[in-house]
Amino acid sequence: MSIGFFTEKEHQPENDEILEVLRSKRNAWEELTSFVTETYRLSAELRF
């Protein structure tokens, strides 16, 4: 049983792949990242 969606360390997931995994939670994710970006004036950074 896999503990996550992105378990291959050689392949960094693209933004589209991440959004596909989020599916029904995509809107909530986008609202959260927008809130954090606007409230704390941070830029999004994907770390893998």
C-alpha positions as CSV (number, residue, x, y, z in Angstrom):
1,M,0.0,0.0,0.0
2,S,1.4,3.4,-1.0
3,I,1.8,6.1,1.6
4,G,1.4,8.9,-1.0
5,F,0.8,9.8,-4.6
6,F,4.3,11.0,-5.5
7,T,6.7,8.4,-4.2
8,E,9.2,8.3,-7.1
9,K,12.1,10.5,-6.0
10,E,13.4,10.8,-9.6
11,H,10.3,12.5,-10.9
12,Q,9.3,15.9,-9.5
13,P,5.5,16.3,-10.0
14,E,4.3,19.1,-12.3
15,N,1.7,21.5,-11.1
16,D,-0.9,19.8,-13.4
17,E,-0.2,16.4,-11.8
18,I,-0.7,17.9,-8.3
19,L,-4.0,19.5,-9.3
20,E,-5.2,16.2,-10.8
21,V,-4.5,14.4,-7.5
22,L,-6.3,17.1,-5.5
23,R,-9.5,16.7,-7.7
24,S,-12.5,17.7,-5.5
25,K,-10.2,19.6,-3.1
26,R,-8.7,21.7,-5.8
27,N,-10.8,24.8,-5.1
28,A,-10.0,24.6,-1.4
29,W,-6.3,24.3,-2.2
30,E,-6.4,27.3,-4.5
31,E,-8.3,29.4,-1.9
32,L,-5.8,28.4,0.8
33,T,-2.8,29.3,-1.4
34,S,-4.4,32.6,-2.5
35,F,-5.1,33.5,1.2
36,V,-1.6,32.7,2.3
37,T,-0.1,34.6,-0.6
38,E,-2.3,37.7,-0.1
39,T,-2.3,37.8,3.7
40,Y,1.4,37.1,4.3
41,R,2.8,38.4,1.0
42,L,4.5,35.1,0.3
43,S,5.2,33.6,-3.1
44,A,4.4,29.9,-3.7
45,E,7.3,27.6,-3.9
46,L,7.1,23.8,-4.6
47,R,9.7,21.9,-2.7
48,F,10.4,18.3,-3.6
